[in-house]
């Protein structure tokens, strides 16, 4: 009777993925967000690898983590390996005709900027479904099976990126509330609304005028920018408007800009596609339609 020999065991694939992400990002928390697991799970996977090798891969301290020399020496091979897996999966996916475009977008972008433009895409690309996934952080298109991403973030200047609009901010509010605000100094008498993703918006805009945040009633904080926008429309307070996200509400008259002054952040509304995207493919056509839909925003 043949005997199946015992083979040396390799570390679990999930542990290898956790190390690659944590090493590349130098953060267990960021790796956890990318992999959709908890930071504790990432930490446990790293411990598994460290036990397997008998070598520390990270130095842990109160400020976070950093790679040891051994961990840093492994990183290039791990990145190349998982990039290779991603490329292989995309090649496998490419065997079948494209019938669905997968778009990843920041939640506020998906709701306020992309959603009104999907009708045009459906009309122009009959037979191709467009699926939208809302994510807090831009995915790595080389690793995840998204065809296109749209996020408010800092542009890198890569050829695969298109800046659809600068991130220009200015306060917005309901017309009825605007009657009480003549100068930025009047903001101390009305609630200021905050989005948790952009906590520093008010400080940035006010500092561009050379003034500090006025004391006054503190408005609510929201984890969804679209909800904060609806509250601003209802007269709950003054929200810092990101022009590319509030332009339609301003055009409809639901919101107004009480001041002429706007300032640009270091970010922009950025669309990214893969570098090897066929210019005649449905993905490239969707990207072209979205570029045409920006209307100079």
N, C-alpha and C positions, 0 to 999 in steps of 0.2 A: 504494500500500500504506500503510495507516494506521500512523503512528509512535506508539508508546506513550511519552509524555513522562516524563522522569525527575522523580520527586517527591522533595522533601527528606526525608531519613530521620529518623525519630524514634528516641529511645533505646529499647533493648530493654525489654519489659514487666517482665522479671525485675529489671532494674536499678531501674526505678521502684518496684517492690514492695520491694526491698531498702532504698531510700532512705526510703520511708514508714515502714517498720518500725524502722529504725535511728534515724530522727529522732524518732519517737513515743516510743521506749523509751530514747533517748540511750545506746545501747549496741550495738556490733556483735555482741557475744556473745549478748545477749538476742534481737536480731533474728534471728541465725542459728538459735537454738533455736526461735523461733516459725515460721520458714520451713523448718525441717528441712534446713538447709545448714550449711556450715562458716563460721566467722567470716572466714576468708580469702576465701571466695566473696563474702560481703557486702562486704568491703573492696574487692574488685576491681570489683564492681558500682558502688560509690560512686565509685571512680576513673573508671569509664567515664562517669558523669554529670558529674563535675567536668571531665573532658577535653572533653566535649560542650559544656558551658556556658562553659568557660574560667574558672570561678569556684570557689574552695574552698567546700564545703558543710559541712565539719566541721573542727574544730581537733583534732589528734591530739596526745596527750601521754602520759607514763608512767602517769597515773592513768586514762586511758581516752579518750573522745571527748566533744566538746560541739559543738553546732551553731554555725555562724557566723551573722551577722545575715541573710545571704542564705538560708542553709538554714532558719532559723527562720521567715522570711517565707513560705516555700513550704509549710511543714508543714500549715497548716489546709486548703489546697486539696487536698493529697495525701490527707489523712485523709478528707475529704468524698468525694473521688473513689473511693477504695477501699471506703468504706462504701456508696457507691452501687452499686458492682459487686456487693458482697456482698448487698445488698437485691435487686438484679435476679436474681441466681442463686437466691436463696431464693424469689422469685416464680416463677421457672421451675420450681423443684422443687415448688412448691405446686400446679402444674397437675394432677399425678397424685395419686390417693388415697394417704394415708399408710399404708404397710404395714410400715414399719421405723422404730424409734426409735433414734437415734444418741446414746449417752451417752459423755461424756468424763469420766474419773475418775482421780484420783491412784492409782498402782499399789497402794499399801497399802489405800486405800479400796475399790478395785475388788475386791481379793481378800478383805478381812476384813469390810467393812461391806456392800458392795453385793451381792456374790455370794450370801450367804444369803437375800437378800430378792428375788432374781430369780424364784424359784419362785412367789411370790405374784402378781407381775406377769404371769407367763405364764398362771396360772390365771384371773386376772381379765380379761385382754385377749387372748382367743383370736383368732388371725388376725393379730396384730401381733408382728413380730419385734423383739427388743431386742438391739442390738449395743453392746458396751462396748469402748472404746479407752482403754488406760492411757497417760496423759501425765504428765510431771513438772510442767508448768505449765498453769494453766487457760487454755483457748483463748478467743479473742474470738468469742463466739457470733454477732456481726454479720458476721463474715468467714468463719468456717469452718462447714461443714455439720453441726454438732452441734446437737442439739435441747435438750440439758440437760447441765450439768456439776456434778460433786460433788468438792470439794477441801477439804482442811484449809488455810485461809488466813484472812487478816484480812477480816472483813466490811466492806463499804463503806456499808451502810445503804440500798442501792438497793432499790426496790420489787420488782425482779425476783429478789431473793435471799431465800432462806429459811435461817435458821440452824437446822440439824437437831439440833445438839448443841454445847455448849461444848467447847473443847479442854482437858480436865482431865487432868492427868498425875500419876502416882504410880508408884513402883517395883513391879514384879511379878517373880515367880520361881516355880520349881517348888516344890511343898510340901516336898520333902526338903531343899531349900536354905534355905527359910524357917526351919527349925529352928535354923539357925546365926546368925540375925539377930534380935536383940532390940531394938536401938536403931539409929538412923542411924550411930552411931559404929562399929557392927559391919560396915558396908559396906567398911571398909578391909581386911577379911579375905576378901572374896569378889570374883570378877571382875565388873566392871561392863561391860555390853554397850552398844554405841553404834550408832545408826543415822545414816548420813552426812547424811541430809536434816535431822536434828534434833540436830546435834552439841552444841548448848547445853542440851539438856534437863536433864542432870544438874546443871549449874551453876544453872539456873533453879530447880529443885526444892529443891536444897540451900540456895540463897540465901534462899528463902522461909522457911526454918527458921533463917536467920542463921548457918549454918555453911558451911565450905568443903569442897571435895571431898577425901575422905580418901585418903591414900596407900595403895596396895595393889596387888594384881595387876591389870594392865590386861587387860580382856577384848577380844574381837574387835570390829571395826567392819564394818557391813553396809551395802550399798547397797539392799537390799530389806528393808523392815520386816517383811514376812511371814516371811522367813527368820530374822531375828533373833528373832522370836516363837517359831518352832519350836525354836530353840536354847535359848531361855529355858525352854520346856517340858521340854527334855531335861536341864535342870540345868546348862547351860554357864555360867550367870551370872545377874545381876540386870539386867533391862531396864527402861528407863523406859517405862511403859505409857501410851499415849493411850487413855483410857477407852472412847471410841467404837469403838476398834479392838480392844480386848482384852476387852470385856465378855463375849463368848461363851466365851472361854477361861477366864475367872474363874467364870462360871456353871457350866461343866462340871467345874470343879475341877482343870483342867490347870494353871492358874496361881492364885497367891494374892497378896494385897497384904500384905506383912509389916508395913506401917505404916498408921495411920489417916489420916495427913496427905496431902492432895492439893492441888495448886494449879492455877489456870487460867492459860493462856497468853493472849496477846492475839489468838489465832486461834480459829477454830471450824470445825466441819464445815458447809460452806456449799454449798447447792444453788442453781443459777441457771438460769433459763429466759429466753427472749426476751420482751420487754415486750408484744409483740402476739400472744402465744400465745392461741388460741381456748380459752376455759375448757372447751368441750365436746370438745376435740381429744384424740386418744390421748396426746399429749405432756403435756397438762395432767392427764390421768387418771393417767399414770405418776407425775408429780410429787405428786399427791394421795396415791397409794398409798405413796410413799416417806415423805411427811410422817407418815402414819398409822403407818408401821412403826418410827418412831423410838422409840416407847414411853418418851418422856421422857428419852432418853439425852442 
